[in-house]
Amino acid sequence: MGCCNRRCGLIAGAVFGAVVAILGGILIPVGKSIIEETVEKEVVLEPGTQAYENWESIGVSVYRQFWLLDVQNAQEVLQDGAIPVVVEKGPYTYRTRYLPKENITFNPNHTVSFMLPQGAIFEPSMSVGTEEDKVTSLNLGVAGAYSLVPKLLHALLEFRIKASKSSLFQNRTVGEMLWGYYDPLLKDNIGLFLPYNGTYDGIYNVFDGKDDISKVGFIDSWRGESVLQFWGDKYCDMINGTDASSFPPFLDKKPLYFFSSDICRSVSAGFEQSMDLKGIKVYRYVLQPNTLASPKVNPDNQCFCRNEVTTKNCTLAGVLDLSSCQAGRPIYISLAHFLGGSKSLLENVKGLNPSEKHHGTYLDVEPTTGFTLRFAKRIQVNMMYGPSNVITVLKKVKDYTIFPLVWMNETASVDDATADMLKKELITRIEMLDIIQKALLGTGVATFVLCLISYCVVRRNQSKIV
């Protein structure tokens, strides 16, 4: 009787273990479905969701840090044709993206349109000096006129340069270089980021994700166009992905695509590694190595090559000619310190030391929600000038030079309060559900196996007795 009860108990235990294991197994797809439904509900762009609150008005502080490249040997360059030597001066830090989106309009086709106001507030405590600090830099008016004025009229330009007492380099304040000053040559206000305060980026039109969560945040159109009008090519004019502030949920480590109006094109970032950010697992994405590769290495970039002379028959890597979206001005964008650029860029200007750690661009994205929790967008603004037999201040210049003016680090990171909220509302629940699933499955399997083995042992011992 005792053996019978023992066998029955073991059988019941095995059945119980099997049931518990099955329950744990069932919870895996059920739990996954619950998680997906919860996340999809919160990442849709509509009033009341977590995504909308962060999207409408960025909850974290975004800063733009500027390092201006201060020329150390201006007279030697002018008189002897010496290679320019620069020393970075900064950071000069500004708070940006603090204004909420305006004219938000929800459309019947599951898109939402808006305007993105732009503004910058100087942060003295995060800067090395004031906006009145002086810097010696390239004369924006002279460099711009060199490219904009046809060579046949360079004699007239030479007269204007002398009459306005302009030179190849100039001494300006940090504030003037960034935000504008009156230029005596062009007789107009010019600056690296003029105009900025009080202006708008957009109109943007993005998908809200209600009908298709895989497209949430994707840009449908910018400035009323579904494609860009800068490059004259179907590939280069594509507007791909989001604005990089967030991506569709449930990332799988595939490349992410986003559009940046700062550089007038779409780019992609590849998965580098998983990291911990304030207790939250994030995926780090970095710019793809072929983003600014020469067309000889990446043929897809052929349509970004606008000037075969200055780019040495489109073999120059590491810079992007923005003249087509900058009203013809010879503006070139690169990574900071010409990171990843051709060797000649660093040979034509001395004093730059590219480093992936300090000058690379990255995004840290929470993979379940697709929210970007930390980022650093590091780009450098350059202008081109070249040799001339007519313009005196350029007669000693030996070759076309892409000259670095300033590099910028636009950066932000999730604050402690937001991180704690995200962990409490989502991450902790997901982890708890995962623990319960594994605990039930593990306990059930262990109980089933243990009872089954014990049952077999009892049966074997009983057989020996008989």
N, C-alpha and C positions, 0 to 999 in steps of 0.2 A: 504493500500500500504506500509505504514511504517512498519507494523508488518511482512508483507511478506518479505520485504527487510531485516528486522532483522533476521527472521528465515533463509532466504537464506544465510545471512552472517555467522550465527552460524553454519549452515550445512557446508558451505565452510571452516570455521575455523576448524571444527571437521575433515573434510576430510584432510585438510592440516596437522593437528596434527597427524593424523593416518599415513600419508605419511612420515612425519619426523620421527615418532617412528619406522616405518618399515625400513626407511633408516638407523637409528641408529642400529636396530637389524641386518640388513644385514651387516653393517660394522663390527660387532663382529666377525663372521667367516671369512669375507674377510680380516679384519685387522689382525686377528690371522694368516691367511695364508701368508700375506705380511711379518709379523714379522718372522715367521718360515723360510720363504724363504731367508730373509735377513741374519738371524743368521746362518743358515746352510751354506750359501755361505761364511761367514766370519770365521767359525770355522774349515773348511776343511784345511788339511795340504798341502798346495801348495803355491808356491811363489806368493806374492801379497795379501794374506789374512792377517787379523789382527792376527789370530792364528799362522800362520807360522812365522811372524816376532818375536813374543814373544817366540815361540818354538825354533827357530834356535839359538837365542842368548837371554838369559833371560835379560829383560830390567830393572829389579829391583836388588838391592843388596841383596845377600844371605850371611848370616853370620853363622858361627859355633862358639858357645860359649862353652868353656870347663871349668868344675869345677873338679879339681883333689881332691881325698880324701886323706888327709894328716894324717898318722898314728901318734897318740900322745903317745902311750905306747909300742913301739916296744920291748924294753928290758923285760918288764913285760910279754908280750906274749911269748917270747922265754924262759925265765927263770922260770916263774910261771904258764904258761898256761892261762894267763888272757885273757878275751875277748877283742879283738881289739877295740880301740876307735878312731874314725876318725873325722876330721873337714874338711869341703869342703873349697877349696882354688880356687878362681876365681871370675869373669870369665876371661879367656884368650881367646880373640876373634880373629877370622880369617875370612877374606872374601873368599868365595868359589863360585863355579859355575859361574865364571866370563868369562870362555872361551866358545866360540861358539862350537856347535856340529861340528864334522868333518866327512868326507867321507859320506856325505848325498847322498843317492842313491834312486831314485824312481823306484819302481818295477812294472811290468805289472799287478800283482795281487792286486793292490790298497794298497800296503804297501810301507813304506819308511824305509830304514835302515840307521844307523848312529853309530858313536863312541862318547862317552861322556868323554872328557878329564877332568882330575882332577887336582886341584891346590888349594893351600891355602896361603894367604898373611896375615901376622900378622898385627893386627890393635892396636897399642899401646894406642891410645886415648880411645879405648873401652875396655881396659883391666886393671886389678888391679895392674899389675906389668909387668915384662919383661919375656922373654922366659928363662932367666938365673935364675929365682927364683927357690929355692930348695924345694923339696917335699920328704917326706918319704913315700914310697909305697911298695907294694908287689914286691918281686924279680921275674920278669917275667920269667927269665931263670930257677930258682929253681922250681917255680910252674908248668911251662910247662914240665920240665923234669920229675917231680914227676908222671905226668899222661902218658907221652910218653914212658918212660923207664919201661919195665916190672918189676914187683915186685921182680922177681928172680935176677934181676941185680941191685937192689937198693943198695947193698953193694958197687958195683963199682961206682954208682952214689954218694954215701956218700964220697968215696975217692976223686972224682972229685970236689965235693962241697968244701971239706976242702982244697984241693990243690989250688983251685981258690979263696979261702978266701971269698966265697959267704955265704950269710945268707938268712933267710926267707924274710927279709925286706932290702931295700936299699935306699940310699939318692941320688936322681937324680934331674937334672934341669927339668923344665916343658917341654922345647924343646926336651930333650932326651926321656922323657917318651912318648911324643906324636909321635915324628917323627923318633926316633931311636938312638941307641948307641951300642957300641961294648960290648958284654957280655963275660966276662972271662970264665964263665962256659961252655957255648955253643960254644965259640970261633967264634961268628958270630954277625952280626948286627941285633938287634931286637928292636921293638917298638910297641906301641899300634896301630899306623896307618902307619906302614912301610910295603911296600912302598906306597906313596900317590902322591906327586908332580911328574908330568911327566908320570903318569899312566893313564889308560883308564878304564871306566866302560862300558861294552858292549862286543860285538856288540848287539845293540837293533834292532828289526824290529817291527814297529808298523803300524797299519792301518791308512790310510790317510783320511778315511771317505767319499771319493768320491762316492762310490757305496752304502754305508750304513752309514749314519751319526751317528747311534746309536753305532757304533764301533770305532769312531774316537779316536785316541790315545791309543786304546787297544793294549797291547803288544802281538804280534804274536809269537815272539821268542826272547830269550836272550842267547847270546853266541852260536848261531846256533842251539839251542834246544827249542822246544815248551813246554817242561816240564823240571823241575829241576832234578838234578841228586844227590841230597843230602840226601833225606829222605827215599828212598826205598819204597815209598807208593804213590799210584795214587792220593790220596786226598792232602797229604802234599806237593807233588811235582808239584801241579798245579800253573801255572802263570796266575793270575787273574787280570783283569782290566788294568788300566793305570799306569803311574809312579807317579801319584798324583799331577802333575803340572797342569793338566786340566782333565775334564771329558766330556762325550758327553753332548750336550745341553739339556735344558728343564728338569731339575731335578725335581723329584716328592717326595723327602724326603725319598726315599728308601735307604738302605745301599749302600755305595760306596765301591768298591773293588780296591785295588792297590797293586803293587809288589814293595818291597824294597830290593835292593841288599845288603844293610847294614845288614839286618837280615836274608837274604837268604830264604825268604818266602813271600807269599801273605797274606794280612790282610784286614779287613773290618772296616769301620767307620760308625757309626749310626748318624742320625740327632738328634741334641740336641735342637737348637733354631734358630729363625731368628734374625738377628742383623743388625745394620747400620754401615757401614764402609765408612767413607768419603762421605756420601750421597748416598751410594749404598747399596741396600738390599742384604745381603748375608745369606747363610745357614751355620751354624756351625755344623761340624761333628766331633765326637770324637771316639776314638778307642772303639770297642765293648767290653763290660766287660768280655766276654768269650775268648778274644784273647789269653791271657796267663794263662787261668784257667787250673787247673790240669785236667788230663784225667778223674778223678773220677767225676768232675763237668761237663766237656765238653768232651765227648768220642771222638770227632773229633780230639782232640789234642794228642791222644794216639801215633800216628806215630811220634810226635815230641819228645817223651820221649826216650832218647838214653842210659841212665844209671840209672837202677833201684836202685842202691846202693846210689848214691849221691842225687837222687830225692826222696828217701824214698818210694820205690815202686811206683813211678810215682804219688805221692800225693802232691808233691811240686808245688805251684802255683806262678806265677809272674816272672819266668825265662825261657829262651829258650837256650838249649844246642846247641852251634854252632860248636861243634868239627867236625861234619861231613862235614862242608864247610870251616873249618879252619885248614885243614891238621892234624886233630887229637888234636890240641891244646885245652886245657880246657877252652875255652872262653864261657861265658854265657852272654846273653843279657837280660836286664830287662828294665822296666820303671825307671826313675830317682828316687833315694832313695827307690827302691823296691816298688814303688807305686802299690797297688793292690796285693802284694805278700804275701806269707805265713808268719805267725807270727815268725816262726823260723829264717827267713832271717834277721829280725831286732833284734832278740835275740842274734845271733852269731856275730854281728858287731854293736857296739853302736855308736850313734852320728847322725843317719839318722832320718829325720822327713818328711815322705812323705806327699805331699799336692797336691790335684788335680789342684789347681790354679797355682802352681809353677812348677809342674812336669808332668802334663798331656799333651798329644799330641792332637792337633786339626787342622782342616782345615776349612777355611772360603771361601766358594765357591759361586760365583755369579750364581744363578740358571738358568737364561735364556741362557747364553753362556757356562756354565760349567767351566769357568776359575777360578782357585784357586787364590784368591787375597791376602790371608794372611795365614800363617801356622806356626806352631811350632812343630817340630819333636824332642821329648825329649827321649833319650834312654841312658842307662847306660851300660858300659862295665865292666864285672866282670871276675875274674879267680877263679878256684877252686883249693884248696889244702886240704890235709887230714892227718890223723894220720899215724905214722910210728914207728916201733920198731927198725929200722935200721938207718934212716937218723936223725942225731942229732938235726938239727934245727926244726924237726917236732915231736920230741918225746913228747913234752908237749901238742901237739894239741889233743883235745879230740874227735873231730868229723869232718866230711867233712864240709868245709866252703866255701861258695861262696862269695868271697871278692870283694867289689866295688873298682874299680880303678879310673874311671872318668865317669862323666855324661855329656852329650852333648845336647845342644839346637841348632838345625839348624832352623833358622827362617828368614822370609822375609815378607814384607808387600808392597802392591801397593803404589807407590808414588803419590803425588798430581797431577802431570802432566798426568800420565796414568789414574788416576781416573777421572779427568776432561774430558779427551778424550773419555773414555768409556761412561761417562754420556752424553756427547754431541752427540756421534755417534750412541748410541744405547738406553741407558736408558731413556733419555729425549724424544726421538722419540716415544718410546713405551708408556711412560706416557702420552704424548700429544695425541696419537691416542686413548688411553683409555679414556682420558677426553672428547675428541670429541664424542666418541661412547656414553658415559654416558650422555653427554649434549644433544645430538640429541634425544636419547631415552627418557630422562627425560622431555625435553621440548615438544617433540611430544605427549607423554602420557598425560602430564599436560594440553596441549592445547586441545587435543581431549576430555578429561574428562570435562574440564571447559566449552567448547562449547556445549558438549552434555547435561550437566546439565542446562546450560543457555537456550538451545533450549527447553528442557522439561518444564522449568519454564514459558517461553513465551507461549508455547502451552497451558499450564494449565490456565494461566491468561486469554488468549484469549477465552478459552472455557467458563470460568466464565462470561465473558462479553456477550458472545452470549447467 
